[in-house]
Amino acid sequence: MRSAARASGSANGRPANPSRNRDHASGRARAREAKAKLRSQALAWLQDERAAWARLLDAEPTARPLIVQTLRRWRADPDLADVPGVW
């Protein structure tokens, strides 16, 4: 009986609920989409921030040490180090 239950996809001998499997899959897909949207938004913010630092450098060349220090900190930050499109 146990092997038949496993083969049917049910651990307790009852038939598996295919709609529950679909719900889990669609929930995972929505979570992936939400994460992708947040990553895209964070990347846009970082690119905007980097552009603002570049404008500051153009307007105020004496700010270069502060800008370099800030961007080095960004590169060293493990949460930002592997973000594509920023560096």
Secondary structure, 3 states (H helix, E strand, C coil): CHHHHHHHCCCCCCCCCHHHHHHHHHHHHHHHHHHHHHHHHHHHHHHHHHHHHHHHHHHCHHHHHHHHHHHHHHHHCCCCCCCCCCC
